[in-house]
Amino acid sequence: MKIIILGAGQVGSTVAESLVGEANDITIVDTDTERLRLLRDRLDLRTLVGNAAHPAVLEQAGIADADMLLAVTMSDEVNMVACKLAASLYNTPTRIARIRSTEYLTHPEIFNLDNFCVDFSICPEQIMTDCLQKLVEFPEALRVFEFADGLVSLVAVKAFEGGPLVGHPLSLMRTHLPKVDARVAVIFRHDKPIIPEGNTVIHAGDEVFFIAATEHIRAVLHEIRRMDKPAKRIMIVGGGNIGRRLAMALEKNYQVKIIEYNKKVCERLAGDLSNTLVLHGDGTDENLMQSENIDEIDIFCALTNDDENNIMSSLLAKSCGARKVIALINRRAYVNLVQGSKIDIALSPAQVTIGSLLAYVRQGDVAVVHSLWRGAAEALEIVAHGDQHSSKVVGRRIDQIDLPQGATIGALVRGKQVIMGHRDSVIEADDHVIVFVLNKKIIRKVEQFFQVNVGFF
């Protein structure tokens, strides 16, 4: 697939890195020469310096025969204009734009074919906010991913000594939870993935990904690790797009405080938020933290645009007694360095966002993609089509399906019914099949596995 990416920031470079190893022809456009040079030295792709909204630049990038345009610059207007040009002048088949402003997002008619011709819009800030909101709702989790419009959830947790299943084989899960159908999809131990069997034993410190109907998440969490008290008090450092959105989402049900260094931003936050305490100050100020009773905070979120400030304020909050700390970190090296230390969760916005983009890039009828384990693995929700003659999966039990090594089926969703991916589960046409791919080199093989024979049409 020939893909043009406009914008070499965190989102654009992460998408490029993910796609370039999958036999895609990638061209990335940006005005920053040095940023493009670094990408070109590291990845096998073409770069172009120029304004992404200029027709001449798009032509140089190869828009005339491109399959997809990903406009993910920091400017909503540039992204929309580029999509309009790609549709009107070059008839580019798929056009995706990053949109940050709620002024545009609340008027979806702006994106239709009569206006800016945006096929799909993504808002990384809102995706990030939704992710954080789930972590507040389930404070025991490291990440929560949703499939099938929220019917199924994949939850990552760290196993702790003393959990009912820790030190025991997974086959005992059925004994502990006789009325709950759940499955451990993958275990990461010492940075290596393990596809679990019934005799696999969970060790303390394992990062365990389990999948279940969303209504059963809490019951399964209780089996793997000790349960935390529900979160009530939330402190946010950083009143930017993500911090403001998160405060607005939480303030009705939680006691929320938000700290912002910029006084004008504080004034704007005070006008936008109705039930949040807005504080003007520095998130790395120990005296401010103590005066605001940081030791009583259940979840502390450092969400500024500065990685170092987020790391330092999170470490300070933890040392002063905050129960759980979450830091927003853009640099991948920093994420790998601090994750699992005194900082409970380090989130990369680009990694959280990338799944929303990959869903449009994947071949076949892929409804949802989630990037796992810092991009090393993926979970895909694929719709099965065809019949027993035209499909390699429809009408077959899971143990009859010869998926590529490194791929496994976690669950099926049939209408509103959630079916765990046990060996004797049979896939039917139009089932939403949740597949875990632990080696991204086999993504294409998995996608082809679910495609129907040409004769079916």
C-alpha positions as a Markdown table, in Angstrom:
| # | Residue | x | y | z |
|---|---|---|---|---|
| 1 | Met | 0.0 | 0.0 | 0.0 |
| 2 | Lys | 1.3 | 3.5 | -0.9 |
| 3 | Ile | 0.7 | 5.8 | 2.1 |
| 4 | Ile | 1.6 | 9.5 | 2.5 |
| 5 | Ile | 1.9 | 10.7 | 6.0 |
| 6 | Leu | 1.7 | 14.5 | 6.6 |
| 7 | Gly | 3.5 | 15.4 | 9.8 |
| 8 | Ala | 6.6 | 13.8 | 11.4 |
| 9 | Gly | 5.7 | 14.5 | 15.0 |
| 10 | Gln | 5.1 | 11.8 | 17.6 |
| 11 | Val | 1.9 | 10.4 | 15.9 |
| 12 | Gly | 3.3 | 10.6 | 12.4 |
| 13 | Ser | 6.6 | 9.0 | 13.2 |
| 14 | Thr | 5.1 | 6.3 | 15.3 |
| 15 | Val | 2.7 | 5.3 | 12.5 |
| 16 | Ala | 5.5 | 5.4 | 10.0 |
| 17 | Glu | 7.6 | 3.1 | 12.1 |
| 18 | Ser | 4.8 | 0.7 | 12.6 |
| 19 | Leu | 3.8 | 0.5 | 8.9 |
| 20 | Val | 7.3 | 0.7 | 7.2 |
| 21 | Gly | 8.1 | -2.9 | 8.3 |
| 22 | Glu | 4.9 | -4.3 | 6.7 |
| 23 | Ala | 5.9 | -3.9 | 3.0 |
| 24 | Asn | 4.2 | -0.5 | 2.7 |
| 25 | Asp | 5.6 | 2.3 | 0.5 |
| 26 | Ile | 5.8 | 5.3 | 3.0 |
| 27 | Thr | 6.4 | 8.9 | 2.2 |
| 28 | Ile | 6.4 | 11.4 | 5.1 |
| 29 | Val | 6.1 | 15.2 | 4.7 |
| 30 | Asp | 7.1 | 17.8 | 7.2 |
| 31 | Thr | 8.7 | 21.3 | 7.4 |
| 32 | Asp | 11.3 | 20.2 | 9.9 |
| 33 | Thr | 14.4 | 19.1 | 8.0 |
| 34 | Glu | 16.3 | 17.7 | 11.0 |
| 35 | Arg | 13.3 | 15.6 | 12.2 |
| 36 | Leu | 12.9 | 14.1 | 8.7 |
| 37 | Arg | 16.7 | 13.3 | 8.5 |
| 38 | Leu | 16.5 | 11.4 | 11.7 |
| 39 | Leu | 13.5 | 9.4 | 10.5 |
| 40 | Arg | 15.2 | 8.7 | 7.2 |
| 41 | Asp | 18.4 | 7.5 | 8.9 |
| 42 | Arg | 16.4 | 5.1 | 11.1 |
| 43 | Leu | 13.6 | 3.9 | 8.8 |
| 44 | Asp | 13.3 | 2.7 | 5.2 |
| 45 | Leu | 11.0 | 5.4 | 3.9 |
| 46 | Arg | 11.0 | 8.5 | 1.7 |
| 47 | Thr | 10.9 | 12.0 | 3.2 |
| 48 | Leu | 10.0 | 15.4 | 1.7 |
| 49 | Val | 10.4 | 18.9 | 3.2 |
| 50 | Gly | 7.5 | 21.2 | 2.5 |
| 51 | Asn | 4.1 | 22.6 | 3.5 |
| 52 | Ala | 1.6 | 19.7 | 3.6 |
| 53 | Ala | -1.3 | 21.9 | 2.4 |
| 54 | His | 0.5 | 22.9 | -0.9 |
| 55 | Pro | -0.6 | 21.0 | -4.0 |
| 56 | Ala | 3.0 | 21.0 | -5.4 |
| 57 | Val | 4.3 | 19.4 | -2.3 |
| 58 | Leu | 1.5 | 16.7 | -2.4 |
| 59 | Glu | 2.4 | 16.0 | -6.0 |
| 60 | Gln | 6.0 | 15.6 | -5.2 |
| 61 | Ala | 5.0 | 13.2 | -2.4 |
| 62 | Gly | 3.2 | 11.1 | -5.0 |
| 63 | Ile | -0.4 | 11.8 | -4.1 |
| 64 | Ala | -1.5 | 11.0 | -7.7 |
| 65 | Asp | -1.3 | 7.3 | -7.1 |
| 66 | Ala | -1.4 | 7.1 | -3.3 |
| 67 | Asp | -3.8 | 4.6 | -1.7 |
| 68 | Met | -4.1 | 6.6 | 1.6 |
| 69 | Leu | -3.4 | 10.0 | 3.0 |
| 70 | Leu | -2.7 | 10.3 | 6.8 |
| 71 | Ala | -2.8 | 14.0 | 7.6 |
| 72 | Val | -1.5 | 14.2 | 11.2 |
| 73 | Thr | 0.2 | 17.6 | 11.4 |
| 74 | Met | -0.3 | 19.8 | 14.5 |
| 75 | Ser | -2.6 | 22.0 | 12.5 |
| 76 | Asp | -6.3 | 21.0 | 12.0 |
| 77 | Glu | -6.6 | 23.4 | 9.1 |
| 78 | Val | -3.6 | 22.0 | 7.2 |
| 79 | Asn | -4.9 | 18.5 | 7.7 |
| 80 | Met | -8.4 | 19.4 | 6.4 |
| 81 | Val | -7.1 | 21.3 | 3.4 |
| 82 | Ala | -4.7 | 18.5 | 2.5 |
| 83 | Cys | -7.7 | 16.0 | 2.6 |
| 84 | Lys | -9.8 | 18.3 | 0.4 |
| 85 | Leu | -7.0 | 18.7 | -2.2 |
| 86 | Ala | -6.3 | 14.9 | -2.2 |
| 87 | Ala | -10.0 | 14.2 | -2.9 |
| 88 | Ser | -10.7 | 17.0 | -5.3 |
| 89 | Leu | -7.5 | 17.0 | -7.4 |
| 90 | Tyr | -6.2 | 13.5 | -7.1 |
| 91 | Asn | -9.2 | 11.3 | -6.0 |
| 92 | Thr | -7.1 | 9.6 | -3.2 |
| 93 | Pro | -9.2 | 6.6 | -2.0 |
| 94 | Thr | -8.8 | 7.1 | 1.8 |
| 95 | Arg | -8.2 | 10.3 | 3.6 |
| 96 | Ile | -7.7 | 10.5 | 7.4 |
| 97 | Ala | -7.2 | 13.7 | 9.4 |
| 98 | Arg | -6.0 | 14.4 | 12.9 |
| 99 | Ile | -8.5 | 17.0 | 14.4 |
| 100 | Arg | -7.8 | 18.5 | 17.8 |
| 101 | Ser | -10.4 | 21.3 | 18.1 |
| 102 | Thr | -13.8 | 20.5 | 19.5 |
| 103 | Glu | -15.2 | 23.3 | 17.4 |
| 104 | Tyr | -14.7 | 21.1 | 14.4 |
| 105 | Leu | -15.5 | 17.8 | 16.0 |
| 106 | Thr | -18.9 | 19.0 | 17.2 |
| 107 | His | -19.8 | 19.8 | 13.6 |
| 108 | Pro | -19.2 | 16.5 | 11.7 |
| 109 | Glu | -20.8 | 17.8 | 8.6 |
| 110 | Ile | -17.6 | 19.8 | 8.0 |
| 111 | Phe | -15.8 | 16.5 | 7.1 |
| 112 | Asn | -18.3 | 15.2 | 4.5 |
| 113 | Leu | -17.8 | 15.1 | 0.7 |
| 114 | Asp | -19.4 | 18.5 | 0.1 |
| 115 | Asn | -16.9 | 20.2 | 2.4 |
| 116 | Phe | -13.4 | 18.9 | 3.4 |
| 117 | Cys | -13.7 | 15.3 | 2.2 |
| 118 | Val | -12.3 | 13.7 | 5.4 |
| 119 | Asp | -13.2 | 10.0 | 5.4 |
| 120 | Phe | -12.1 | 9.5 | 9.0 |
| 121 | Ser | -11.1 | 11.9 | 11.7 |
| 122 | Ile | -9.1 | 11.0 | 14.8 |
| 123 | Cys | -8.5 | 13.1 | 18.0 |
| 124 | Pro | -5.5 | 11.9 | 19.9 |
| 125 | Glu | -6.4 | 14.0 | 22.9 |
| 126 | Gln | -9.8 | 12.5 | 23.2 |
| 127 | Ile | -8.4 | 9.0 | 22.7 |
| 128 | Met | -5.9 | 9.7 | 25.5 |
| 129 | Thr | -8.6 | 11.1 | 27.7 |
| 130 | Asp | -10.8 | 7.9 | 27.2 |
| 131 | Cys | -7.7 | 5.8 | 28.1 |
| 132 | Leu | -7.1 | 7.7 | 31.3 |
| 133 | Gln | -10.7 | 7.6 | 32.3 |
| 134 | Lys | -10.7 | 3.8 | 32.1 |
| 135 | Leu | -7.6 | 3.7 | 34.3 |
| 136 | Val | -9.4 | 5.8 | 36.9 |
| 137 | Glu | -12.4 | 3.5 | 36.7 |
| 138 | Phe | -10.2 | 0.4 | 37.1 |
| 139 | Pro | -7.3 | 1.5 | 39.3 |
| 140 | Glu | -5.8 | -2.0 | 39.4 |
| 141 | Ala | -5.2 | -2.1 | 35.6 |
| 142 | Leu | -2.2 | -1.0 | 33.6 |
| 143 | Arg | -4.3 | -0.6 | 30.5 |
| 144 | Val | -7.9 | -1.3 | 29.4 |
| 145 | Phe | -8.8 | -1.9 | 25.8 |
| 146 | Glu | -12.3 | -2.2 | 24.4 |
| 147 | Phe | -13.7 | -4.2 | 21.5 |
| 148 | Ala | -17.2 | -4.7 | 20.0 |
| 149 | Asp | -18.5 | -1.3 | 21.1 |
| 150 | Gly | -17.6 | -2.0 | 24.7 |
| 151 | Leu | -19.0 | -5.5 | 25.0 |
| 152 | Val | -15.5 | -7.1 | 25.5 |
| 153 | Ser | -12.5 | -5.7 | 27.4 |
| 154 | Leu | -8.9 | -6.7 | 27.3 |
| 155 | Val | -7.2 | -5.7 | 30.6 |
| 156 | Ala | -3.5 | -5.6 | 31.4 |
| 157 | Val | -2.6 | -6.1 | 35.1 |
| 158 | Lys | 0.6 | -6.8 | 37.0 |
| 159 | Ala | 0.3 | -10.0 | 39.0 |
| 160 | Phe | 1.1 | -9.5 | 42.7 |
| 161 | Glu | 2.2 | -12.0 | 45.3 |
| 162 | Gly | -0.8 | -13.3 | 47.1 |
| 163 | Gly | -3.3 | -13.2 | 44.3 |
| 164 | Pro | -5.5 | -16.3 | 44.2 |
| 165 | Leu | -4.1 | -17.4 | 40.8 |
| 166 | Val | -0.5 | -16.4 | 41.3 |
| 167 | Gly | 1.7 | -19.5 | 41.6 |
| 168 | His | -1.1 | -21.7 | 40.3 |
| 169 | Pro | -1.9 | -23.0 | 36.8 |
| 170 | Leu | -4.5 | -21.1 | 34.7 |
| 171 | Ser | -6.7 | -24.2 | 34.6 |
| 172 | Leu | -7.8 | -23.3 | 38.2 |
| 173 | Met | -9.4 | -20.0 | 36.9 |
| 174 | Arg | -12.6 | -22.0 | 36.0 |
| 175 | Thr | -12.7 | -23.4 | 39.6 |
| 176 | His | -12.3 | -19.9 | 41.1 |
| 177 | Leu | -14.8 | -18.3 | 38.7 |
| 178 | Pro | -17.4 | -21.0 | 37.8 |
| 179 | Lys | -19.9 | -18.5 | 36.5 |
| 180 | Val | -17.5 | -16.2 | 34.6 |
| 181 | Asp | -16.0 | -17.1 | 31.2 |
| 182 | Ala | -12.7 | -15.4 | 30.8 |
| 183 | Arg | -9.4 | -16.2 | 29.2 |
| 184 | Val | -5.8 | -15.1 | 29.8 |
| 185 | Ala | -4.8 | -14.1 | 26.2 |
| 186 | Val | -1.0 | -13.5 | 26.7 |
| 187 | Ile | 1.5 | -13.1 | 29.5 |
| 188 | Phe | 4.6 | -10.9 | 29.3 |
| 189 | Arg | 7.4 | -12.1 | 31.5 |
| 190 | His | 10.8 | -10.4 | 31.5 |
| 191 | Asp | 9.8 | -8.5 | 28.4 |
| 192 | Lys | 9.0 | -11.8 | 26.5 |
| 193 | Pro | 5.5 | -12.9 | 25.4 |
| 194 | Ile | 4.0 | -16.2 | 26.5 |
| 195 | Ile | 0.9 | -17.7 | 24.9 |
| 196 | Pro | -0.6 | -19.4 | 27.9 |
| 197 | Glu | -1.9 | -23.0 | 28.1 |
| 198 | Gly | -4.0 | -24.6 | 30.9 |
| 199 | Asn | -0.9 | -25.6 | 32.8 |
| 200 | Thr | 0.8 | -22.2 | 32.5 |
| 201 | Val | 1.6 | -20.8 | 36.0 |
| 202 | Ile | 1.3 | -17.0 | 36.7 |
| 203 | His | 4.3 | -15.6 | 38.5 |
| 204 | Ala | 4.4 | -12.5 | 40.6 |
| 205 | Gly | 5.5 | -9.6 | 38.4 |
| 206 | Asp | 4.0 | -11.0 | 35.2 |
| 207 | Glu | 2.1 | -8.6 | 33.1 |
| 208 | Val | -1.1 | -10.5 | 32.4 |
| 209 | Phe | -3.5 | -9.6 | 29.6 |
| 210 | Phe | -6.9 | -11.2 | 30.2 |
| 211 | Ile | -10.1 | -10.9 | 28.0 |
| 212 | Ala | -13.7 | -11.1 | 29.2 |
| 213 | Ala | -17.1 | -9.6 | 28.8 |
| 214 | Thr | -16.8 | -6.1 | 30.2 |
| 215 | Glu | -19.3 | -6.8 | 32.9 |
| 216 | His | -17.0 | -9.5 | 34.3 |
| 217 | Ile | -13.8 | -7.5 | 34.5 |
| 218 | Arg | -13.8 | -6.8 | 38.2 |
| 219 | Ala | -14.4 | -10.5 | 39.1 |
| 220 | Val | -11.4 | -11.5 | 37.0 |
| 221 | Leu | -9.2 | -8.7 | 38.4 |
| 222 | His | -9.9 | -10.0 | 41.9 |
| 223 | Glu | -8.4 | -13.4 | 40.9 |
| 224 | Ile | -5.1 | -12.1 | 39.6 |
| 225 | Arg | -4.2 | -9.3 | 42.0 |
| 226 | Arg | -5.3 | -7.7 | 45.2 |
| 227 | Met | -8.1 | -5.2 | 44.7 |
| 228 | Asp | -7.5 | -1.5 | 45.3 |
| 229 | Lys | -10.1 | 0.7 | 46.9 |
| 230 | Pro | -12.2 | 2.6 | 44.3 |
| 231 | Ala | -10.6 | 5.9 | 43.4 |
| 232 | Lys | -12.3 | 9.1 | 44.7 |
| 233 | Arg | -9.7 | 11.8 | 44.8 |
| 234 | Ile | -7.9 | 12.7 | 41.5 |
| 235 | Met | -5.1 | 15.3 | 41.0 |
| 236 | Ile | -4.1 | 16.4 | 37.5 |
| 237 | Val | -1.0 | 18.4 | 36.7 |
| 238 | Gly | -1.3 | 20.2 | 33.4 |
| 239 | Gly | -4.4 | 22.0 | 32.1 |
| 240 | Gly | -3.8 | 21.6 | 28.4 |
| 241 | Asn | -6.1 | 19.7 | 26.0 |
| 242 | Ile | -5.8 | 16.4 | 27.7 |
| 243 | Gly | -5.8 | 17.7 | 31.3 |
| 244 | Arg | -8.9 | 19.8 | 30.7 |
| 245 | Arg | -10.8 | 17.0 | 28.9 |
| 246 | Leu | -10.0 | 14.6 | 31.7 |
| 247 | Ala | -11.1 | 17.0 | 34.4 |
| 248 | Met | -14.4 | 17.6 | 32.5 |
| 249 | Ala | -15.0 | 13.9 | 32.2 |
| 250 | Leu | -14.3 | 13.1 | 35.8 |
| 251 | Glu | -15.6 | 16.1 | 37.8 |
| 252 | Lys | -19.2 | 14.8 | 38.1 |
| 253 | Asn | -18.2 | 11.6 | 39.9 |
| 254 | Tyr | -14.8 | 12.3 | 41.5 |
| 255 | Gln | -13.2 | 15.0 | 43.6 |
| 256 | Val | -10.8 | 16.6 | 41.1 |
| 257 | Lys | -8.0 | 19.1 | 41.5 |
| 258 | Ile | -6.0 | 20.5 | 38.6 |
| 259 | Ile | -2.7 | 22.3 | 38.8 |
| 260 | Glu | -1.6 | 24.6 | 36.0 |
| 261 | Tyr | 1.5 | 26.9 | 35.8 |
| 262 | Asn | 0.1 | 29.4 | 33.3 |
| 263 | Lys | -2.2 | 31.9 | 35.0 |
| 264 | Lys | -4.2 | 32.6 | 31.9 |
| 265 | Val | -4.8 | 28.9 | 31.3 |
| 266 | Cys | -6.0 | 28.7 | 34.9 |
| 267 | Glu | -8.6 | 31.4 | 34.3 |
| 268 | Arg | -9.8 | 29.6 | 31.3 |
| 269 | Leu | -10.0 | 26.3 | 33.2 |
| 270 | Ala | -12.0 | 28.0 | 36.0 |
| 271 | Gly | -14.5 | 29.1 | 33.4 |
| 272 | Asp | -14.8 | 25.7 | 31.7 |
| 273 | Leu | -14.9 | 23.5 | 34.8 |
| 274 | Ser | -17.8 | 23.6 | 37.2 |
| 275 | Asn | -16.8 | 21.2 | 39.9 |
| 276 | Thr | -13.0 | 21.1 | 39.8 |
| 277 | Leu | -10.6 | 23.0 | 42.1 |
| 278 | Val | -8.2 | 24.9 | 39.8 |
| 279 | Leu | -4.8 | 25.7 | 41.4 |
| 280 | His | -2.2 | 28.0 | 40.0 |
| 281 | Gly | 1.2 | 26.5 | 40.7 |
| 282 | Asp | 4.0 | 24.1 | 39.8 |
| 283 | Gly | 3.5 | 20.4 | 39.9 |
| 284 | Thr | 7.0 | 19.9 | 41.1 |
| 285 | Asp | 6.5 | 22.2 | 44.1 |
| 286 | Glu | 6.7 | 19.9 | 47.2 |
| 287 | Asn | 5.1 | 22.6 | 49.5 |
| 288 | Leu | 2.1 | 22.9 | 47.2 |
| 289 | Met | 1.7 | 19.2 | 47.0 |
| 290 | Gln | 1.7 | 18.8 | 50.7 |
| 291 | Ser | -0.6 | 21.7 | 51.3 |
| 292 | Glu | -3.1 | 20.0 | 48.9 |
| 293 | Asn | -2.9 | 16.7 | 50.9 |
| 294 | Ile | -1.1 | 14.7 | 48.2 |
| 295 | Asp | -1.0 | 11.8 | 50.6 |
| 296 | Glu | -4.8 | 11.5 | 50.3 |
| 297 | Ile | -4.8 | 11.4 | 46.5 |
| 298 | Asp | -5.9 | 8.2 | 45.0 |
| 299 | Ile | -4.7 | 8.8 | 41.4 |
| 300 | Phe | -2.2 | 11.4 | 40.3 |
| 301 | Cys | -2.0 | 12.3 | 36.6 |
| 302 | Ala | 1.0 | 14.3 | 35.2 |
| 303 | Leu | -0.3 | 15.5 | 31.8 |
| 304 | Thr | 1.9 | 18.5 | 30.8 |
| 305 | Asn | 3.7 | 18.7 | 27.5 |
| 306 | Asp | 7.1 | 18.3 | 29.3 |
| 307 | Asp | 8.3 | 14.7 | 29.8 |
| 308 | Glu | 10.8 | 15.7 | 32.4 |
| 309 | Asn | 8.3 | 17.7 | 34.5 |
| 310 | Asn | 5.8 | 14.8 | 34.2 |
| 311 | Ile | 8.4 | 12.3 | 35.5 |
| 312 | Met | 9.6 | 14.5 | 38.3 |
| 313 | Ser | 6.1 | 15.5 | 39.5 |
| 314 | Ser | 5.0 | 11.9 | 39.4 |
| 315 | Leu | 8.0 | 10.7 | 41.5 |
| 316 | Leu | 7.4 | 13.5 | 43.9 |
| 317 | Ala | 3.7 | 12.7 | 44.2 |
| 318 | Lys | 4.5 | 9.0 | 44.8 |
| 319 | Ser | 7.2 | 9.8 | 47.4 |
| 320 | Cys | 4.7 | 12.1 | 49.2 |
| 321 | Gly | 2.1 | 9.3 | 49.5 |
| 322 | Ala | -0.1 | 9.4 | 46.3 |
| 323 | Arg | -1.6 | 5.9 | 45.9 |
| 324 | Lys | -1.2 | 5.6 | 42.1 |
| 325 | Val | 0.7 | 7.8 | 39.7 |
| 326 | Ile | 0.3 | 8.1 | 35.9 |
| 327 | Ala | 2.7 | 10.1 | 33.7 |
| 328 | Leu | 2.3 | 11.2 | 30.1 |
| 329 | Ile | 5.6 | 10.6 | 28.3 |
| 330 | Asn | 6.3 | 11.2 | 24.6 |
| 331 | Arg | 9.8 | 9.8 | 24.4 |
| 332 | Arg | 9.8 | 6.1 | 24.0 |
| 333 | Ala | 13.1 | 5.7 | 25.7 |
| 334 | Tyr | 11.7 | 7.4 | 28.8 |
| 335 | Val | 8.6 | 5.2 | 28.8 |
| 336 | Asn | 10.7 | 2.0 | 28.8 |
| 337 | Leu | 12.9 | 3.5 | 31.5 |
| 338 | Val | 10.3 | 4.5 | 34.1 |
| 339 | Gln | 7.4 | 2.0 | 33.5 |
| 340 | Gly | 7.1 | -0.3 | 36.5 |
| 341 | Ser | 9.4 | 1.8 | 38.7 |
| 342 | Lys | 7.9 | 4.2 | 41.3 |
| 343 | Ile | 5.8 | 5.5 | 38.4 |
| 344 | Asp | 2.9 | 3.0 | 38.2 |
| 345 | Ile | 1.9 | 3.8 | 34.6 |
| 346 | Ala | 3.8 | 5.6 | 31.8 |
| 347 | Leu | 1.7 | 6.4 | 28.8 |
| 348 | Ser | 2.9 | 7.3 | 25.4 |
| 349 | Pro | 0.2 | 9.4 | 23.5 |
| 350 | Ala | 1.5 | 8.2 | 20.2 |
| 351 | Gln | 1.3 | 4.5 | 21.2 |
| 352 | Val | -2.2 | 5.0 | 22.7 |
| 353 | Thr | -3.4 | 6.7 | 19.5 |
| 354 | Ile | -1.8 | 4.5 | 16.9 |
| 355 | Gly | -4.5 | 1.7 | 17.0 |
| 356 | Ser | -7.1 | 4.1 | 15.8 |
| 357 | Leu | -5.1 | 4.8 | 12.7 |
| 358 | Leu | -4.0 | 1.2 | 12.1 |
| 359 | Ala | -7.6 | 0.1 | 11.9 |
| 360 | Tyr | -8.0 | 2.0 | 8.7 |
| 361 | Val | -4.7 | 0.7 | 7.3 |
| 362 | Arg | -5.2 | -3.0 | 8.0 |
| 363 | Gln | -6.5 | -5.1 | 5.0 |
| 364 | Gly | -9.8 | -7.0 | 5.3 |
| 365 | Asp | -12.7 | -6.0 | 7.5 |
| 366 | Val | -10.8 | -4.9 | 10.6 |
| 367 | Ala | -13.1 | -3.0 | 13.1 |
| 368 | Val | -10.6 | -2.3 | 15.9 |
| 369 | Val | -6.8 | -2.4 | 16.4 |
| 370 | His | -5.0 | -1.9 | 19.7 |
| 371 | Ser | -1.3 | -1.7 | 20.0 |
| 372 | Leu | 0.1 | -3.8 | 22.8 |
| 373 | Trp | 3.3 | -3.9 | 24.8 |
| 374 | Arg | 4.7 | -0.6 | 23.4 |
| 375 | Gly | 3.9 | -1.5 | 19.8 |
| 376 | Ala | 5.5 | -5.0 | 19.8 |
| 377 | Ala | 2.2 | -6.8 | 19.5 |
| 378 | Glu | -1.4 | -6.1 | 18.4 |
| 379 | Ala | -4.9 | -7.1 | 19.2 |
| 380 | Leu | -7.3 | -7.0 | 16.2 |
| 381 | Glu | -11.1 | -7.2 | 16.0 |
| 382 | Ile | -11.7 | -8.8 | 12.6 |
| 383 | Val | -15.2 | -9.5 | 11.1 |
| 384 | Ala | -15.4 | -13.0 | 9.6 |
| 385 | His | -17.1 | -13.3 | 6.2 |
| 386 | Gly | -17.9 | -16.1 | 3.8 |
| 387 | Asp | -18.8 | -19.7 | 4.4 |
| 388 | Gln | -17.0 | -23.0 | 5.0 |
| 389 | His | -16.0 | -23.2 | 1.4 |
| 390 | Ser | -14.8 | -19.6 | 0.8 |
| 391 | Ser | -13.3 | -18.9 | 4.2 |
| 392 | Lys | -10.5 | -20.5 | 6.2 |
| 393 | Val | -12.2 | -19.7 | 9.5 |
| 394 | Val | -16.0 | -19.7 | 9.1 |
| 395 | Gly | -17.7 | -22.9 | 10.1 |
| 396 | Arg | -14.6 | -24.3 | 11.8 |
| 397 | Arg | -13.7 | -24.9 | 15.5 |
| 398 | Ile | -10.8 | -22.8 | 16.7 |
| 399 | Asp | -8.6 | -25.9 | 17.2 |
| 400 | Gln | -9.2 | -26.6 | 13.4 |
| 401 | Ile | -7.8 | -23.2 | 12.3 |
| 402 | Asp | -4.2 | -23.2 | 11.4 |
| 403 | Leu | -3.3 | -19.6 | 12.3 |
| 404 | Pro | 0.3 | -18.5 | 11.7 |
| 405 | Gln | 2.5 | -19.2 | 14.7 |
| 406 | Gly | 2.4 | -16.2 | 17.1 |
| 407 | Ala | -1.3 | -15.5 | 16.6 |
| 408 | Thr | -4.2 | -16.7 | 18.8 |
| 409 | Ile | -7.9 | -16.1 | 19.0 |
| 410 | Gly | -9.1 | -14.6 | 22.3 |
| 411 | Ala | -12.9 | -14.2 | 21.9 |
| 412 | Leu | -15.8 | -14.1 | 19.5 |
| 413 | Val | -18.7 | -11.6 | 19.6 |
| 414 | Arg | -21.9 | -12.8 | 17.9 |
| 415 | Gly | -24.5 | -10.0 | 18.0 |
| 416 | Lys | -24.5 | -9.1 | 21.7 |
| 417 | Gln | -23.2 | -12.5 | 22.8 |
| 418 | Val | -19.6 | -12.8 | 24.0 |
| 419 | Ile | -18.0 | -16.2 | 23.5 |
| 420 | Met | -14.5 | -17.0 | 24.8 |
| 421 | Gly | -12.0 | -18.4 | 22.3 |
| 422 | His | -11.9 | -22.0 | 23.6 |
| 423 | Arg | -10.7 | -24.8 | 21.4 |
| 424 | Asp | -14.2 | -26.1 | 20.6 |
| 425 | Ser | -15.7 | -22.6 | 19.8 |
| 426 | Val | -17.0 | -22.5 | 16.2 |
| 427 | Ile | -16.7 | -19.3 | 14.2 |
| 428 | Glu | -19.8 | -18.2 | 12.2 |
| 429 | Ala | -20.2 | -15.7 | 9.4 |
| 430 | Asp | -20.3 | -12.1 | 10.7 |
| 431 | Asp | -18.7 | -13.0 | 14.0 |
| 432 | His | -16.3 | -10.4 | 15.4 |
| 433 | Val | -13.1 | -12.3 | 16.1 |
| 434 | Ile | -10.6 | -10.9 | 18.5 |
| 435 | Val | -7.1 | -12.0 | 17.5 |
| 436 | Phe | -3.8 | -11.5 | 19.3 |
| 437 | Val | -0.7 | -11.2 | 17.1 |
| 438 | Leu | 2.5 | -11.3 | 19.1 |
| 439 | Asn | 4.8 | -10.9 | 16.1 |
| 440 | Lys | 4.0 | -8.0 | 13.9 |
| 441 | Lys | 5.8 | -9.6 | 11.0 |
| 442 | Ile | 2.9 | -12.0 | 10.5 |
| 443 | Ile | 0.2 | -9.3 | 10.5 |
| 444 | Arg | -0.3 | -9.6 | 6.7 |
| 445 | Lys | -0.6 | -13.4 | 7.0 |
| 446 | Val | -3.3 | -13.0 | 9.6 |
| 447 | Glu | -5.2 | -10.5 | 7.6 |
| 448 | Gln | -5.1 | -12.8 | 4.5 |
| 449 | Phe | -6.2 | -15.7 | 6.6 |
| 450 | Phe | -9.6 | -13.9 | 7.2 |
| 451 | Gln | -10.1 | -12.8 | 3.6 |
| 452 | Val | -12.6 | -14.8 | 1.6 |
| 453 | Asn | -11.9 | -16.5 | -1.7 |
| 454 | Val | -12.6 | -14.3 | -4.8 |
| 455 | Gly | -15.3 | -16.8 | -5.9 |
| 456 | Phe | -17.4 | -15.9 | -2.9 |
| 457 | Phe | -18.4 | -12.6 | -4.5 |
